[in-house]
Amino acid sequence: MLLLGPAREAAGLRDDLIDGDTVGEVLGAAVSRYGPAFERVLAVSQIWVNGEVASANDVVGRYDEIAVLPPISGG
């Protein structure tokens, strides 16, 4: 799993390996691992798998990359 911006800050790392059969399982395990701050960021983030928008029910395999993309403000 790839964590960007505020998701990286909340989790304390840029990437991690988390097992699960679906996007939802992986994200649930990530919330358990990283805690409430990560859960808050996740609630407002887009989730992509291998560069495409994903949903919680999407099946994932060992070599799929799930990316958590929080909203980014610019100026």
LOTOR-55524 format. One record per residue (C-alpha): residue number from 1; x, y, z. Coordinates in steps of 0.2 Angstrom, whole numbers, plus 5000, padded with zeros to 4 digits. Example, Ala and Ser with C-alpha at 12.3 -4.5 7.8 and 13.67 -1.06 7.14 Angstrom:
<pts>
<1,<5062,4978,5039>> <2,<5068,4995,5036>> 
</pts>
This chain:
<pts>
<1,<5000,5000,5000>> <2,<5006,5017,4995>> <3,<5002,5032,5007>> <4,<5003,5049,5001>> <5,<5003,5067,5010>> <6,<4993,5067,5025>> <7,<4990,5048,5025>> <8,<5009,5046,5025>> <9,<5010,5058,5040>> <10,<4996,5049,5049>> <11,<5003,5032,5047>> <12,<5021,5037,5050>> <13,<5027,5028,5034>> <14,<5026,5030,5015>> <15,<5022,5012,5010>> <16,<5018,4995,5019>> <17,<5013,4977,5015>> <18,<4996,4973,5022>> <19,<4987,4957,5018>> <20,<4969,4956,5012>> <21,<4958,4949,4998>> <22,<4948,4965,4995>> <23,<4952,4984,4996>> <24,<4941,4985,5011>> <25,<4950,4971,5020>> <26,<4967,4980,5017>> <27,<4960,4997,5022>> <28,<4952,4989,5038>> <29,<4968,4981,5043>> <30,<4977,4998,5040>> <31,<4965,5007,5051>> <32,<4969,4994,5065>> <33,<4987,4996,5062>> <34,<4989,5015,5061>> <35,<4974,5021,5072>> <36,<4961,5035,5072>> <37,<4972,5049,5064>> <38,<4974,5038,5048>> <39,<4955,5033,5049>> <40,<4951,5052,5048>> <41,<4962,5054,5033>> <42,<4956,5039,5025>> <43,<4938,5045,5026>> <44,<4941,5060,5014>> <45,<4954,5051,5003>> <46,<4952,5043,4986>> <47,<4958,5025,4984>> <48,<4966,5018,4969>> <49,<4972,5001,4964>> <50,<4986,5000,4951>> <51,<4982,5018,4945>> <52,<4964,5016,4944>> <53,<4950,5022,4955>> <54,<4944,5007,4966>> <55,<4930,5003,4978>> <56,<4930,4993,4994>> <57,<4924,4977,4986>> <58,<4937,4976,4973>> <59,<4947,4960,4974>> <60,<4966,4963,4976>> <61,<4981,4951,4975>> <62,<4999,4951,4982>> <63,<5006,4962,4968>> <64,<4992,4975,4967>> <65,<4997,4992,4973>> <66,<4983,5001,4983>> <67,<4986,5020,4985>> <68,<4978,5031,4997>> <69,<4976,5049,4989>> <70,<4971,5062,5002>> <71,<4964,5079,4995>> <72,<4979,5091,4993>> <73,<4977,5109,4994>> <74,<4988,5120,4984>> <75,<4991,5138,4982>> 
</pts>
